Amino acid sequence: MNDDERQRILAASRPDTLAVRAGQVRTAEGEHSEALFLTSSYVFGSAAEAAGRFADGGGNVYSRYTNPTVRVFEERIAALEGAEQAVATASGMAAILAACMSLLDAGARIVCSRGVFGSTTMLLNRFIAKFGVGVDYVDATDYTAWEAALGPRTRMLFLETPSNPLCEVIDIARVAAIAKAHGALLVVDNCFLTPALQQPLALGADMVVHSATKYIDGQGRCLGGVLCGRRELMEQVVAFQRSAGPCMSPFNAWVFLKGLETLRIRMEAHSANALAIAHWLRGQPGVGVVNYPGLPTHPQHALACRQQRGFGGVLSFTVDGGRDAAWRFIDATRLMSITANLGDAKTTVVHPATTTHGRLSDAERSAQGITQELIRIAVGLEDVADIQEDIARGLCAARAQR
């Protein structure tokens, strides 16, 4: 069977098959695993061939432009998201930067959900703003506010759902309709759920952004990001990528390809563990609010059930006693890793107010609901009972000096 026939069969395949096989074109060596092309440049057969490649952009020229391993990753994640094209970047933040620099002009405005990752807020407020792009923030689930914030210069709406770290769930289809009515683009950060549990493009979004560093890798090994969307939009991102150079390493792309092969089963396991932990946490002394969309008490639980195919692995909760109690909780744990990364097979715990959102001002943190007593846990793939025992150690320490 030749590659053309293989690709035709894959085009009609289901997501689990796409996650394992989409995008791969075998070399003359006949390798079964995807080939890793660790090369910065490519050799041309003649001066005329070199000139032609540089003139028409076809074929490989330089790995800042194209790389075969990166291309396989791009095609596979595009297939999973239902996108026409994907562009891989050096990190998730580089993907957001690429979207803004490619699609916005000076004088444009972005409407952004208030509860986004701290680095996203920093990027928009302190760097993108330098180029004359304004940002208006709205409460994530206040759709009247989304509508009211749009003006004649609004070009992009940006949101992440579920949000980091409060796990707010935003109605993608509803915001997409608002964006389209005003001629704006909707960009959705799908990092927490991945295409295994949520497909924003199918709900009306124009572009999806990922930090591949998280669940797509799944084992905390490599940095990377990716943007997916319509070809006409992605061509603008490609132009920025080739000139500015925030490109993905071929080695990292190869690692992410391995991660995609197990993505669905890992996401289902993360979700099952997190749901069990969330239910258990609600009955523990000293615990205040538990934020997790899988709980029936979550304000957007019904929406999450409709919009998602699972609830993800991230939850957050508050402990009585403010920052001191939160820090005592974290310091007393022995199994969980104290690290700001998430999406790892290993459970991680962090204090958002002083880490992931620590560079924000007090006012910015307050507006996002990031309080000093808030703790975020990205539930891994360990035995649930062992995770619960470690959380119990933390809660005991948090209560000790009250």
C-alpha angles and dihedrals in degrees: 000000000000126000094257092056091045091053092050090054092047091051088066095042129112126252097265090054093045090052090059104035115015119121100012118133112181121227125227087274090071096227117182097205119057112277119247110223106198097181133120096202143016133232122241125211094225144355089260092055091049091050091048094051092050092046101049101027092231122136128008119319108152131348092244084066104035138348125183095228093047090047092056090052091048093050093046096050090044089054092050093048093044090241130148092225142000132202120205120216139189094260142350091264089051088056092054090046091051092051092051097043093046101045106030133072130198109284094031121125133217124209108208134183109250096229101068132130112292094241090054090057090047092049094050098041102040106027114018087045089062088069093057098265115136127210128211118192125209135181105269099236099034100101093178087059091050090053094045094049095060116099138169092280097046108121104161140033115200129192142153121215124221089026127228116275107346095054095227111173118218124202100244096190091051094050090043090057090051091050094048093048088059098040093249131134124244117217117189126197103219096178098120096053108022121203088293090074106019137023110195095182090062088054094054105274117142098212138015125208128198138185095219085192088081126051097345089065092032098187104063096249110122144025121236146131138200140198123206130189149100116339094241090059096040092053088065090051090049090054091052092044094053094049101037097035108217088148131156122255113246090229091054090048089053091052091049090051088058089049093053091057091069099028101114097046091046093049091050090050093047089049094049093049093046092049091052092049093047093053091047094048093057090067097048122107115246094026117119122180119003113204113204127127092220092068115094087224092061109110092231098037094120091050091049090053090054100039102038137051091215139358102249133232103278126093136159135200142175128241126206113255106049125243096339091057092045091052092047088052093052095044092051095056117102105179104040118077117240098225137122094231121099138188092061126136084238117074112247131198130196143167102235098196092063101030125024092023097025096110092059120096120255088255093051092049091047091051089053094047093245102152129182093247093055120112126185123208124188101202114223135197100275121117109291092228091057092050090049091051090053092049088049089055089053094047091050090054092045090056095043100089100033 
